[in-house]
């Protein structure tokens, strides 16, 4: 071991001083005359062992030189990047810049900067390659910046849409909006709200489109529920239906619906679901309000007709007076509604199943 160390020390001291020594190509026989003058050369007696130690030394020198070369090139690249960064911060370089345009814009002072000048550590092709790498990094940063902006905008727009839908839900719960409401009937009211003004940033038609989506989804649910409830109101001829007048109360109406659905567990469960589903408003509540409104309109119509008949008969004798049968007013109030719901109940089996 001491002999090998002595021989290696000899190589370390002498070979770097020999101009002709090249760790990539030199052979021991070429260096023998310079090395054999030292007694340490003979510390290793076997020629093959000397050759092996010589080759190992050359390999280590090659690796060390390669590390130094890479480090010098890395330092040159880092310095060149610092040079580019300064120009980027001054607004003279961006992700859209090209090497030719950047080079042409440089003044003599910048071109003479040691970080920019060509050297053994940085060739012209290296410089262009480093420039491309720098611009690619700028492009990646710009892409990431744009992605974050897009994500932030999407989150903001989503929040605006949710706030606008919350407004529609609130107006619906107050029955200012129902499934049959048209945009033109509520636009003036909604347009005063902050949620409406915020959603305009997403387009002039955005408020109307979101409103229509809200109404369409709600109306699909209501039409299905309404058809189901109308069948409970108007059962087969051998069963008593549900009569709604201007004096009817929703709680009583709800109880009657449950009573009429009690004979079938499925219908009872569906009825309870409709009554309790209040997002935004129970379909039963809307249907009840429709029935009360139609009953009121029918009552007013009957009253106007009776008033006209009374005027005509003022000059007639009491024998010719008109007698109003009990229940005629309620029958009149329900007549129009029963015809409408009967038409719905005459839907084809396939249509009813789809609903």
Secondary structure, DSSP 4 states (H G I P E B T S, - for coil): -HHHHHHHHHHHHHGGG-TT--TTT--HHHHHHHHTTSGGGGGS--HHHHHHHHHHHHHHHHHHHHHHHHHHHHHHHHHHHHHHHHHHHTTS--TT--HHHHHHH--HHHHT-TTTS-BTTB-HHHHHHHHHHHHHHHHHHHHHHHHHHHHHHHHHHHHHHHHHHHHHHHHHHTTSS-TT--HHHHHHHHTTSHHHHHHGGG-TTHHHHHHHHHHHHHHHHHHHHHHHHHHHHT--TTS------TT--HHHHHHHHHHHHTT-HHHHHHHHHHHH--SSS-HHHHHHHHHHHHHHHHHHHHHHHHHHHHHHGGGS-GGG---PPTTHHHHHHHHHHHHHHHHHHTS-HHHHHH-
